[in-house]
Amino acid sequence: MSYELIATLMFSSMMLMLLTGQRVFGAIGFVAVIAALFLWGDRGGFDIAFSASMGLMGWYPLLTLPMFIFMGYVLSESKIADDLYKMFHVWMGGLRGGLAVGTIGLMVLISAMNGLSVAGMAIGSTIALPELLKRGYDKRMVTGVIQAGSSLGILVPPSVVLVLYAMIARQPVGQLWLAGVVPGLMMATLFVIYIVVRCRLNPALGPVLDAGERDIPLAEKLRLLRAGLLPVVIFAMMMVPFVNGWTSLVESSAIGAISAFVAAILKGRMTREVFENSVRNTLGITCMFMWIILAALAFGAVFDGLGAVNAIEGVFTERLNLSPWMILVLMQLSFILMGTFLDDTAMLVIVAPLYVPLVGALGFDLVWYGILYTITTQIAYMTPPFGYNLFLMRAMAPPEISVRDIYASITPFVMIMLVALTLVMIFPGIATWLPDYVYNQP
């Protein structure tokens, strides 16, 4: 049996197991180890899994994962994140669509605290959505705002998905995080422009708050501003030393976790329940990601040994005579297709052994490609029929928001994301400028 046929059999077996509902890490790791056993015998098969686990345990930046997840859950569970929305509510309420704009700001800051889209979706659905509906905002627009804004969690640092990509692609986490800053802020800005323009053309979509709600004493406004900006201060305390080279990535993540913990204590919100929930959720998500990375490393090692990447490159460039850019576009389209039935980590783990080495062989920057992958994943999250965010919103939305409303709400935001993806592809400097500036300083 040829190595190309073995690689095809491995890939199809893995997809079949995933379609049966098996856990992602179990399906991928099982196929990898069984294939290694058949190819290289007992010693080779066990060495593949052992080497992958040692590589995982020896990857120092992985320590950032539990730190950032813990920081996000502390800020969320202690309700410090709620203060953000109160701040936006007061300061942005006088603008048409102002609360929707404030919700985008909330989503950006939640992304900077947690690194997961699920956290932004949960906070947006429980805090922002009821307030927006109560004040007469169009249900389709605000549903799309929350779904699109929460998707920024996998792009804006500290993105947990980019940590996973860094491990698989063997790229620096710090550079990937910095590469996501400008595209993430650009996308958020495009969302805000769309909301403001749409509400100006049709004021009924996002009415201005009543004067009674806006006219509060300046002292109260300033108090809310201070409370709402606390998460921003924590993020600055964490990222400024890292960007300036004063601390390592792991040290900065520890600063963020400790700062959030201390802030919750000082505000009197660090109860035993908050602490237990934060630790339990942190442990669960961290272990999930470690198992997925372990399985991905084992699967990638088998593919490397088979030379499958070179074979696929030959098919695209020699047999089909496709240009590197055409191959890249096909990769992104396949991500969007897979995103209709898989989450972001599953997509990355399944195709990373194929795509990441191929992207490098085609001469593209792997840090830049990491941002392309992440933006494409955001689009896939919101693409019918089985987009991940669509189901999360259906589970969290009130009864008056139907499935049809949820599906219709994401169309303009998906279009905006496609514009952002195109801009980053045409102008790679949007993603690479900041990491190049920070890491190339004398």
Summary of the structure (lengths in Angstrom):
residues: 442
radius of gyration: 22.4
end to end distance: 53.5
largest distance: 77.6
contacts: 1587
relative contact order: 0.14
helix: 82%
strand: 0%
